[in-house]
């Protein structure tokens, strides 16, 4: 059984940076994708960034492109999310997730391809979340 534990959340002023970590335990080598989602109060859980470990392909939501970087340390079984130039609208609970069934994407013409709008239904292992609060 795979378990995911997030850390690194906190409060930061707009323009600042945070680095989230997600420590994975169990048979993580079988994962298709690992990713970060976020959910603000009263809103749906949305994909932020994902990584396909086998080929290194990454996905970013348009709202975070150029500011966030997702990475995976295979030796430490740890997923990271480096968040720079944080904005007020980045305030949310951030969740780490993993997919072991291959629903997170597919090969098209030999290239790993992400769905246009990845959703939480494509992932089935979740961490407990870590809060990120950005203030002005």
C-alpha positions in Angstrom: 0.0 0.0 0.0 1.4 3.4 -1.0 1.2 6.3 1.4 1.9 9.9 0.6 2.8 12.6 3.2 3.1 16.2 2.2 5.1 18.9 4.0 6.4 22.4 3.4 3.3 24.4 3.4 3.0 27.7 5.3 2.3 31.4 5.0 4.2 33.6 2.7 3.9 37.1 1.3 3.1 37.6 -2.4 6.2 37.3 -4.5 7.7 34.8 -2.1 8.6 31.1 -2.6 7.8 27.8 -1.0 8.9 24.3 -1.6 6.4 21.5 -1.0 7.6 17.9 -0.5 5.7 14.6 -0.8 7.3 11.6 0.7 6.0 8.3 -0.8 6.3 5.0 0.9 5.4 1.5 -0.5 5.6 0.2 -4.0 6.0 3.7 -5.6 8.0 2.3 -8.6 4.8 1.1 -10.1 3.3 4.6 -10.4 2.3 6.0 -13.8 2.1 9.6 -12.7 2.5 11.7 -9.6 1.2 15.2 -9.2 0.1 18.1 -7.2 -3.5 19.4 -6.9 -4.9 22.3 -5.0 -8.3 23.1 -3.6 -9.4 26.5 -2.3 -12.4 26.8 0.0 -15.6 26.4 -1.9 -13.8 25.4 -5.1 -13.1 22.2 -7.0 -9.8 20.4 -6.6 -7.6 21.3 -9.6 -4.4 19.9 -11.1 -1.4 22.1 -10.6 1.5 20.0 -11.9 2.2 16.4 -12.7 5.2 14.3 -13.7 5.4 11.0 -15.6 8.4 9.4 -14.0 9.2 7.0 -16.8 9.9 9.6 -19.4 10.1 12.7 -17.2 7.3 14.5 -19.0 5.6 17.2 -17.0 2.3 19.0 -17.0 1.5 22.4 -15.6 -1.7 24.3 -15.2 -1.6 27.6 -17.2 -1.9 29.6 -14.0 1.4 28.3 -12.7 3.5 27.9 -15.8 6.8 29.7 -15.4 6.4 30.0 -11.6 6.1 26.4 -10.4 8.4 23.4 -11.0 7.6 19.8 -10.3 10.4 17.3 -9.8 10.9 13.8 -8.5 13.8 12.4 -6.5 13.5 8.7 -7.3 16.2 7.7 -4.8 14.3 9.4 -2.0 10.8 8.5 -3.3 10.0 12.2 -2.9 8.0 14.5 -5.1 8.6 18.2 -4.9 6.8 21.4 -6.0 9.0 24.5 -6.1 6.7 27.5 -6.1 8.1 30.9 -6.9 6.5 34.4 -7.3 3.5 33.2 -5.3 0.3 35.1 -5.8 -2.7 35.6 -3.6 -4.7 33.2 -5.8 -2.3 30.4 -5.1 -3.7 30.2 -1.6 -5.2 26.7 -1.2 -4.7 23.3 0.3 -2.2 21.4 -1.8 -2.4 17.7 -2.2 0.0 15.1 -3.5 -1.4 12.3 -5.6 -0.4 9.2 -7.5 -1.9 7.1 -10.2 -1.1 3.4 -10.5 -3.6 2.5 -13.2 -2.5 4.6 -16.2 -5.5 6.9 -16.3 -3.3 10.0 -15.9 -2.3 10.1 -19.6 -1.5 8.0 -22.6 1.0 7.4 -25.4 0.1 9.1 -28.6 2.5 8.4 -31.5 5.0 7.1 -29.0 4.9 10.4 -27.0 3.4 10.5 -23.5 0.5 12.8 -23.7 -1.4 14.5 -20.9 -5.1 15.1 -21.0 -6.1 18.7 -21.7 -7.6 19.2 -18.3 -6.3 16.6 -15.8 -8.7 15.8 -13.1 -8.5 14.3 -9.6 -10.5 11.3 -10.8 -7.5 10.1 -12.7 -5.5 9.7 -9.4 -6.4 7.4 -6.6 -3.7 7.7 -4.0 -3.8 10.9 -2.0 -1.9 12.6 0.8 -3.5 14.5 3.6 -2.7 17.9 2.2 -0.6 20.9 3.2 -1.9 24.5 3.5 -0.4 27.3 1.5 -1.5 30.8 2.4 -0.2 33.8 0.4 -0.8 37.3 1.8 -0.3 40.8 0.5 
